[in-house]
Amino acid sequence: MTEAASSDWPDVQVHVVTGKGGTGKSTVAAALALALASTGKNVLLCEVEGRQGIARMFDVEPLPYAEIRIAQGLPGPDGHAGVVHALHIDPESALLEYLAMYYKLGRAGRALDRFGVIDFATTIAPGVRDVLLTGKVYEAAQRNSRNKGAIRYDAVVLDAPPTGRITQFLNVNSELAGLAKVGPIKSQSDTVMTLFRSERTKVHLVTVLEEMPVQETADGIDDLRANDLPVGGVVVNLVRPQDLSAETLAAARAGELDRTGIEEDLRKAGLEVDDALLDGLLTEAHDHAVRRGLEDSQRQLVAQLGVPTYELPRIAGGVELGDLYELAAQLRRQGMA
């Protein structure tokens, strides 16, 4: 196995993972959590979108509003491995916890939930909803000796909302500007922003080698920087294998592949060859070469974003737990963890 590179983010505690829908950001977040655990860190993997994606990827029961141990990292050279816990954060449970913490509303808070007040509050005031969600992430990252009985984490990985909403989600101060100017929830948002704007946090963006996701990634980086939110790296996901040489791809795009040579190779392999088969193969080769050319042009644009980049392969048939460990190992080898 190739030796892991030194981490590009040794001092980062909160890794926020975002990306355009369909780019596999949840898979990348899970792989990053495992990669960090494989360096000996205890990691909390959080999700906030209500899809129970973590449970499906790790093949466990749907997550409650509680921290559940779901996996262990691969042992490092010293034989030590960290552990991954997971937390599904929903705004209703977060608000009930908040009411109990700041207003001592235990049973009363649960009564409000039965009457639908909790859902009403988090729906009409999305800024409050985001403060509650991000506040729980902050609490997990800030634990110390005063948090008796609570697990202390070396790193928190947040499977965050998509790129188009990530700045609004993280920039909770701005969202609350016209809603809460004083009080505990305003104080909590100020405290959360102190963490999110610090060097202890990085926002990583996931893309694929297609025009729209790459452009959305570039726009997302600009938007994060404009709001003083710390940009991390870009993970290019679902990369197809590069088995053909540049010369072969150029010949396929130009329609100049050696038809006779391909026919001879197929016959040597024991296949029956006719014009329809050859035409179909040459058409597929042309289309593949064109697609690869487009991907290479998008890869060049990603390289111009000015941030560290990482690549993960496309896995046929869907990602299983074993695949997550392999993706984690690749992120380690490339220096993301």
C-alpha positions in Angstrom: 0.0 0.0 0.0 1.3 3.5 -0.9 2.3 5.4 2.2 -0.2 8.1 3.3 0.8 11.7 2.5 0.9 14.2 5.3 -2.4 15.9 5.9 -3.2 19.1 4.1 -5.5 20.1 7.1 -3.6 19.1 10.3 -5.2 21.8 12.5 -8.8 21.5 11.2 -11.4 20.1 13.6 -14.6 20.8 11.7 -14.8 19.5 8.1 -17.9 20.7 6.3 -18.7 18.8 3.1 -20.9 20.3 0.4 -21.6 19.8 -3.3 -24.2 20.0 -6.0 -26.8 17.3 -5.8 -25.8 14.1 -7.5 -22.0 14.6 -7.0 -21.9 12.1 -4.0 -21.1 14.5 -1.2 -22.6 12.2 1.4 -20.3 9.4 0.2 -17.3 11.7 0.4 -18.2 12.9 3.9 -18.5 9.3 5.1 -15.1 8.4 3.4 -13.5 11.4 5.0 -14.7 10.4 8.4 -13.2 7.0 8.0 -10.0 8.5 6.7 -9.7 10.7 9.7 -10.5 7.8 12.0 -7.7 5.8 10.3 -5.2 8.4 11.5 -6.2 7.6 15.1 -8.8 10.4 15.6 -12.2 9.9 17.2 -14.7 11.4 14.7 -18.3 12.4 14.7 -20.1 12.2 11.3 -23.2 14.5 11.3 -26.0 14.8 8.8 -28.7 17.5 8.8 -30.9 16.9 5.8 -33.1 14.2 7.2 -32.3 11.6 4.5 -30.7 9.0 6.8 -28.0 8.6 4.3 -25.4 7.7 6.9 -27.4 4.7 8.1 -27.8 3.4 4.6 -24.1 3.7 3.7 -23.0 2.0 6.9 -25.8 -0.6 6.9 -27.1 0.3 10.3 -30.6 1.1 11.7 -31.9 4.6 11.1 -30.0 7.0 13.4 -31.8 8.6 16.4 -31.0 12.0 17.8 -28.1 10.5 19.6 -24.4 9.8 18.9 -24.0 6.2 17.8 -20.8 4.3 17.1 -21.0 3.0 13.6 -17.4 2.1 12.4 -13.7 2.0 13.2 -10.9 3.4 11.1 -8.2 1.2 9.7 -5.3 0.8 12.1 -2.3 3.0 11.4 1.4 2.1 11.5 1.2 2.1 15.3 -1.8 -0.3 15.3 -4.1 2.3 16.7 -7.4 3.3 15.0 -10.0 5.9 15.8 -13.7 5.4 15.9 -16.5 7.0 13.9 -19.7 8.0 15.7 -22.7 9.3 13.7 -25.4 11.8 14.6 -28.6 12.6 12.7 -29.5 16.2 13.6 -33.1 17.1 13.1 -34.3 20.7 13.9 -37.2 19.6 16.0 -35.1 17.5 18.4 -32.4 20.3 18.4 -35.1 22.9 19.3 -36.4 20.7 22.2 -32.9 20.3 23.5 -32.3 24.0 23.2 -35.5 24.9 25.1 -34.6 22.4 27.8 -31.1 23.9 28.1 -31.8 27.6 28.0 -35.4 27.8 29.2 -35.7 24.6 31.4 -38.7 23.5 29.3 -38.5 19.8 29.6 -42.0 18.3 29.5 -43.4 21.7 28.4 -41.2 21.6 25.3 -42.4 18.1 24.5 -46.0 19.4 24.8 -45.3 22.1 22.4 -44.0 19.5 20.0 -47.3 17.6 20.2 -49.2 20.7 19.3 -47.0 21.3 16.3 -45.4 24.5 17.6 -41.9 23.2 17.1 -42.5 22.4 13.4 -44.2 25.8 13.0 -41.3 27.7 14.5 -38.6 25.9 12.5 -40.6 26.3 9.3 -41.4 30.0 9.5 -37.9 30.9 10.7 -35.3 29.0 8.7 -32.6 31.1 10.2 -33.5 29.7 13.6 -33.5 26.2 12.1 -30.0 26.6 10.8 -28.8 28.0 14.1 -30.2 25.0 15.9 -28.5 22.6 13.4 -25.2 24.3 13.4 -25.3 24.8 17.1 -25.4 21.1 17.7 -22.3 20.7 15.5 -20.6 23.5 17.5 -21.4 21.8 20.8 -19.9 18.5 19.6 -16.7 20.3 18.5 -16.3 22.3 21.7 -16.6 19.6 24.4 -14.2 19.8 27.3 -14.0 18.6 30.8 -17.2 20.4 31.7 -19.2 18.1 29.4 -19.2 15.2 31.8 -20.0 11.9 30.2 -20.0 13.3 26.7 -17.6 11.9 24.0 -14.8 14.3 23.1 -14.1 14.3 19.4 -10.9 15.1 17.6 -12.8 15.9 14.4 -16.3 16.5 13.2 -17.4 15.9 9.6 -20.6 17.6 8.6 -22.6 16.2 5.6 -24.0 19.7 4.9 -26.6 21.1 2.5 -25.8 21.5 -1.2 -23.5 24.1 -2.6 -26.4 26.4 -3.5 -27.4 26.8 0.2 -24.2 26.3 2.0 -23.3 29.9 2.6 -26.8 30.7 3.9 -26.6 27.6 6.1 -23.3 28.5 7.7 -23.7 32.3 7.8 -26.2 32.1 10.6 -25.5 35.6 11.8 -26.7 37.1 8.6 -29.8 35.0 8.5 -30.8 36.1 12.0 -30.0 39.8 11.5 -33.7 40.8 11.1 -35.1 38.1 13.4 -33.1 38.0 16.7 -30.9 40.9 17.7 -30.5 39.9 21.4 -31.1 36.9 23.6 -29.7 33.3 23.8 -30.3 32.3 20.2 -28.5 35.4 19.0 -25.7 34.7 21.4 -25.5 31.1 20.2 -25.3 32.2 16.5 -22.4 34.6 17.4 -20.6 31.8 19.1 -21.2 29.4 16.2 -19.8 31.9 13.7 -16.6 32.3 15.7 -15.9 28.6 15.1 -17.1 28.6 11.4 -14.9 31.6 10.5 -11.8 30.2 12.3 -9.0 28.2 10.9 -10.4 25.2 12.8 -13.1 24.9 10.1 -12.8 24.2 6.4 -15.6 23.8 3.8 -14.7 21.2 1.2 -16.7 21.1 -2.0 -17.5 17.9 -4.0 -17.9 18.0 -7.8 -17.8 15.8 -10.8 -16.2 16.5 -14.2 -19.2 18.1 -15.8 -19.7 21.7 -16.7 -22.6 22.6 -14.3 -21.2 21.1 -11.1 -17.7 22.6 -11.8 -19.2 26.0 -12.4 -21.3 25.7 -9.2 -18.2 24.7 -7.3 -16.4 27.8 -8.6 -19.3 30.0 -7.7 -19.6 28.4 -4.3 -15.9 29.1 -3.5 -16.4 32.7 -4.5 -19.5 33.0 -2.3 -17.8 31.4 0.7 -14.9 33.7 0.4 -17.1 36.8 0.0 -18.7 35.8 3.4 -15.4 35.2 5.1 -16.1 31.4 5.4 -13.0 29.2 5.1 -12.6 27.2 1.9 -10.9 23.8 2.1 -10.3 21.5 -0.8 -12.3 20.3 -3.8 -13.0 16.5 -4.2 -13.5 15.4 -7.8 -15.8 12.4 -7.4 -16.9 9.6 -9.7 -13.8 9.8 -11.9 -13.8 7.2 -14.6 -10.8 5.0 -15.1 -8.2 6.3 -17.6 -7.2 3.1 -19.4 -6.5 4.6 -22.9 -3.5 6.6 -23.9 -3.8 10.2 -25.1 -2.8 9.0 -28.6 -5.6 6.4 -28.7 -8.2 8.8 -27.5 -7.2 11.4 -30.1 -7.5 8.7 -32.8 -10.9 7.6 -31.5 -12.2 11.2 -31.6 -10.9 11.7 -35.1 -12.4 8.4 -36.3 -8.9 7.1 -37.2 -8.7 3.9 -35.1 -7.2 0.9 -36.9 -10.4 -1.0 -37.8 -8.6 -3.9 -39.3 -6.3 -4.3 -36.3 -9.3 -4.2 -33.9 -11.1 -6.9 -36.0 -8.0 -9.1 -35.9 -7.7 -8.7 -32.1 -11.4 -9.6 -31.6 -11.0 -12.7 -33.8 -7.9 -13.8 -31.9 -10.0 -13.6 -28.7 -12.5 -16.0 -30.2 -15.3 -13.6 -31.0 -17.4 -13.6 -34.1 -17.0 -10.2 -35.8 -19.2 -8.5 -38.3 -19.5 -4.9 -39.5 -22.4 -4.1 -37.1 -20.2 -5.1 -34.1 -17.2 -3.1 -35.4 -19.3 -0.1 -36.1 -20.9 -0.2 -32.7 -17.5 -0.5 -31.0 -15.9 2.4 -33.0 -19.0 4.6 -32.2 -18.6 3.8 -28.5 -14.9 4.5 -28.6 -15.6 7.9 -30.3 -18.2 8.8 -27.7 -15.9 7.8 -24.9 -13.0 9.8 -26.3 -15.2 12.9 -26.7 -16.5 12.5 -23.1 -12.9 12.1 -21.8 -11.9 15.3 -23.7 -14.7 17.2 -22.0 -13.7 15.8 -18.6 -10.1 16.8 -19.1 -11.2 20.4 -19.9 -13.2 20.5 -16.7 -10.3 19.0 -14.7 -8.2 21.9 -15.9 -10.8 24.4 -14.7 -10.8 22.7 -11.3 -7.0 23.0 -11.1 -7.4 26.7 -11.7 -9.6 27.2 -8.5 -6.5 27.6 -6.4 -7.3 25.0 -3.7 -6.0 21.5 -3.0 -7.8 18.9 -5.1 -8.4 15.2 -4.7 -9.9 12.5 -6.9 -12.1 9.5 -6.2 -13.1 6.9 -8.7 -16.5 5.9 -9.9 -17.5 2.6 -8.3 -19.8 0.4 -10.5 -22.8 -1.0 -8.8 -23.1 1.4 -5.9 -20.9 2.1 -2.9 -20.8 -0.5 -0.1 -19.0 -0.3 3.3 -15.9 -1.9 1.9 -15.8 0.6 -0.9 -16.0 3.4 1.7 -12.8 2.1 3.3 -11.1 2.1 0.0 -12.2 5.6 -0.8 -11.0 6.6 2.7 -7.6 5.1 2.0 -7.4 7.1 -1.2 -8.2 10.3 0.5 -5.4 9.6 3.1 -2.9 8.8 0.3 -3.7 12.1 -1.3 -3.3 14.1 1.9 -6.9 15.0 2.7 -6.8 13.4 6.1 
